[in-house]
Amino acid sequence: MAATVQILEKNGAGATTTDKTSGTVRFKNADDSTVDLNDPMVVPGSGTDYSYEKWLIANVSGGSYTQITNLVAYSDGANGMGTGVGLYAKAVASYATPAEGTSTSGYTDFFSYTSGSPLTLGAGPFTSTGEKGDHLVMLCTVASTASGGLTASETLTLAWDEI
Amino acid sequence: MKSDPPVPFELAEREGLRYASNGRTTVILQADGATLKRRRGIKGISPKPPGETVLPMLNELAGEVLKRLDMPSEELAARVAVIGAAAHVAKPERSEWAVCEVDGIRIYVDADTVIVTRKDLMP
């Protein structure tokens, strides 16, 4: 039986985890994993509204495998969230309490990561259960040119090699 | 390369041969210095929650029904059916491949498709 791999969202100083493998990651102006309409990002009159960081990590919850390598994340290469809405990503080893973004410095446009050029979250080899690889830290930005309302959702892919 | 639902390949070695099988397709590797592994992926993480699609439609329908309590049953049923259809959200797609590499040639196999290439393909 292959490894059972989940995507976890981590929040708060205590790194509370929520399984988001089949769920929605909601970018908002608060550090929580709840998918609701509270603390929404807003279209600013000028400048940019930054979301709180989203800290995601792969977690092996069970199954049987020898090792996992080449853990990567990538997009479909096209920003479908609309004019003025951006999504940025970086890989970070150690967890820190998610903070509200103030700039995209240190991040890379998530849509530049594609299947041909993914973001590496860890070469491995990883064994046993638990969290594996770096955190995928993501940040959403809304510029004054954006339209209000809910954006379209976007596709995140997590892939890895396993023996 | 889709299979619904995809079954992960199991890897085994017997009598000097390496196998990868998902119960439907079996890959047998008989080559020195070759590798055989699984390449797995989860695509479509974080879909739009169905509630956000359905809620405005429910609100709109509720408003119309309040104004037209005599809305014909066929029309009401059709409207409800449309909302029900909108509630279906595609689940994240799992990709389960077996990957052989022999002298720089990679063979990607899932339940339906075989791709032979030198490229490093991702799900």
Interface residues (C-beta under 8 A of the other chain):
Chain A: M1 A2 V5 I7 K20 T21 S22 G23 T24 V25 V35 V72 Y74 S115 G116 P118 L150 A152 S153 E154 T155 L156 T157 L158 A159 W160 D161 E162 I163
Chain B: P8 F9 E10 L11 L36 K37 R38 R39 R40 G41 I42 K43 G44 I45 S46 P47 K48 P49 E52 K91 P92 S95 E96 V99 L121 M122 P123
